[in-house]
């Protein structure tokens, strides 16, 4: 894909709700910044416009990427449109509009090419996170308004499952490029698998991650595995509710909230864990699946989450289940069966190695360069 010359000197402006340093940042932001870094390597000038938060510089450049942080969770959209309209970010050649439920409505204020990046559709999340009128309005914007506003624009989905969801919303035609997540190189840590059965959950602590399901599974398995421990890694606005929910198990030591940990500590926990549980309601891909797999830790997740059907090969690199009862049963079966767990660990390692950030960055750069030329890219063009 000859994208280097096409991108050299071009200014790509990302509009995203968050960045990775944001306390609420997660896998989506990790993906975003990896794609941005790939563009910088190809000679592009990159700006990420995102929400401000406590302790963050309003303007800074990190590893060649300029971060402009303004506004709150809601005003960031209006401020982003205003910055683009008034050319506060400088001359922009192409916009990447990250639709995390709500888009940034950039086609209303620019005639430059717009690429829409979608991790997953939020159909199931709106009523959970924003019950009532707010959630209904949000879902109407995502389901009805956004497909019309971005009619004819280039889309990037992180999985085939997300591509299918976009098709259901009316995003038609050969203009959805699938660019998967990559897997970071293995971080060598001074840790080994724990001598006691250990399960980890890693991610933002918000309702739709459904960490309660993992807590319930551990409670059900404790009579058989009295030394079982669940380690919950991450933070978020739902953290207090989870602490209250698991108070009894926290007191007895079967559930441990690790909080927001360093990258090294996170890798140590992956290495020490026997299994990872991912009971999330929805995942565009599930970046943590590959991170855990790099340490030979297979994942049990819900097949209905979407992207997990690609980040996990059921029965080969992990297990996909359909309900909390099946989650508990699958975790229990793997805790009992050392040989089966080892087989999945090997499969997880092999599967994760097949997805590299380098390949993803090349595919994403191809999409952006094509957008600058006025060309649309379909999924096979981006992933072959």
Secondary structure, 3 states (H helix, E strand, C coil): CCCHHHHCCCEEEEECCCCCCCCCCCHHHHHHHHHHHHHHHCCCEEEEEECCCCCCCCEEEECCEEEEECCCCCHHHHHHHHHHHCCCCCCCCEEEEECCCCCCCHHHCCCCEEEEEECCCCHHHHHHHCCCHHHHHHHHHHHHHHHHHCCCCEEEECCHHHHHHHHHCCCCCCCEEECCCCCCCCCCCCCCCCCCCEEEEECCCCHHHCHHHHHHHHHHHCCCCCCCEEEEECCCCCHHHHHHHCHHHHHHCCEEEEECCCHHHHHHHHHHCCEEEECCCCECCCHHHHHHHCCCCEEEEEHHHECHHHHCCECCCEEEECCHHHHHHHHHHHHHCHHHHHHHHHHHHHHHHCCCHHHHHHHHHHHHHHHHCCCCCCHHHHHC
